[in-house]
Every structure is written in structure tokens, then in C-alpha cells.
Amino acid sequence: MNPAALQAIVRKDLTAVVRSRAVLIPLIVVPVIMLVLIPALVAFTPRLAELPGSTLSQFQTFLERAPAGLKASLAEYTPAQQIVVLSLVYFLAPLYLIVPLMVSSVIAADSFAGEKERKTLEALLYTPTSDRELFLAKALSPWLAAVTVGLLGFVVYVLVANLVTLFTLDRLLFPNILWLALAFWLGPALAGLSLGTTVLVSARVNSFQEAFQLGGVIVLPVVGLLIGQVTGLMYFSVGLVLLLGLLVWILDAAVLHLAFRLFRRDELATRL
């Protein structure tokens, strides 16, 4: 292992991210929308209770079909307050997970495909690293960035959500065990799964846009979790998050093992 070479590649990749508008803008805009704007709008949901008929009746219908654990967690609140808690604690949890996924996908897509577009890939292939070290360095950059943005986003979300709950419930709900598990366990695991697949894709296509579009398929399972919650089929409990995190970490190890076996710089050089 060559730590100095790995560190140099990681530093170069992160510097390229900061200098690229195509990469940097999504990394700023998407977290701001999902972790600041959307939770802030939840402050206005208690006004739904003042609207005639349908809104709260639909919500009550949803609760009737919800799992027993979710009903129990909301039992102490009024109907208007239940909407706030359900939105901030449960419904927005999958949206939070999209942030580390998106960050790792965007940066990983730029990993090799971006090097090809910038005509810097050939110099990278001559670095004093093995194939495994080169792939590891190119994977570390998006993972470190995704985890950092995810944790910073978690802090921002906690601040915004607490302002909302203080205003609507007269209490603070964050941080709680569920969201700590999301931020420190499942989020980093999903970032690892995303970058492993996207880096492999990036090494086989010729442009950042192609790599990003193909690697973005990894977001679909998170969308499925969101749909599952909205339809009342499941909800984000601490046990579910811990179990999902364990399964994803196992998948991460499998994807990384496969990537180490498939990645060859000589094949990459033929695509220049």
C-alpha cells in the first residue's frame, strides 16, 4: 500500500470537484432543498387542521392502515401534531438518505469519466500505484465527501427540524436514535454501495453525464422505501434502519471485492 500516492489522488479528486460547477452545484442545491427547505415547510402543516374536511380525514385513513409501532409512536400527539412528527421523523428519512447517495454518485461519476473528459486520465494511469490501490483511491474520494456532506446535512436538518418542532409542538425531537442510526450507520453504507457501482460504471463510459445517469439507478431502492412509507406498508424504525445498514455494508464488501477483481488499468487505457 502506498499511502502518499493514495492521499495525493484523493486530494486531487476533491480539488477537481470544488472546481467543477457541473459537480459542485448539485452537491449544494439538492441538500439545501431536502434538508432545509422541505423540513421548514413542515412548519405550515398544522394549518391543514384548519382546512375543511379532506386533508385530515385522509391522514386519519393513512394512520388506520399504518403499522402498530408507528401508531404507538404518534399516539400522544394531536392530529395536527401527528402530521408534523410523521413528516419530520419518518417521511423525510428516505429523502435524507438520498443526499449521501447523490453526493457519492456525482463524485464517483466524475472519477474516471471526468478524467477522460479533462484529458488527465493517462497521467493518472502512470501513478506509482497498483490497480487495487488506484481503484481504492478513486473510491475513497466520493465516499469521504458523501459521509462529510451527509453528517453536515444531518446537523443542519436537526437544527431546522428542532426549530419547526419547537414552534409547532413546544418540544425538541432531534437528534433521536432513529436519525443517529440513519446518519452514522445506514447513510455511510449507502454511500459506499453507490460509489462502488458508479466508479465501475465511470471506468467503462466516456463522459460524466453517462456515468452519472447509469450510476443514478442506485437511488431507486430508496425511492421504494419512501413509497413503502407513504402507502403504509412499512415505516422507518430503529430496528429496520440497523438491519438495512447491516445488509448494505455486506453488499458494499461484495461490490468492492468484485470491483477489485474487475478493475484493470490496461483495459482502462484502451478506452482513452
Secondary structure, 3 states (H helix, E strand, C coil): CCHHHHHHHHHHHHHHHHHCHHHHHHHHHHHHHHHHHHHHHHHHHHHHHHCCCHHHHHHHHHHHHCCHHHHHHHCCCCHHHHHHHHHHHHHCHHHHHHHHHHHHHHHHHHHHHHHHHCCCHHHHHCCCCCHHHHHHHHHHHHHHHHHHHHHHHHHHHHHHHHHHHHHHCCCCCCCCHHHHHHHHHHHHHHHHHHHHHHHHHHCCCCCHHHHHHHHHHHHHHHHHHHHHHHCCCCCCCHHHHHHHHHHHHHHHHHHHHHHHHHCCHHHHHCCC
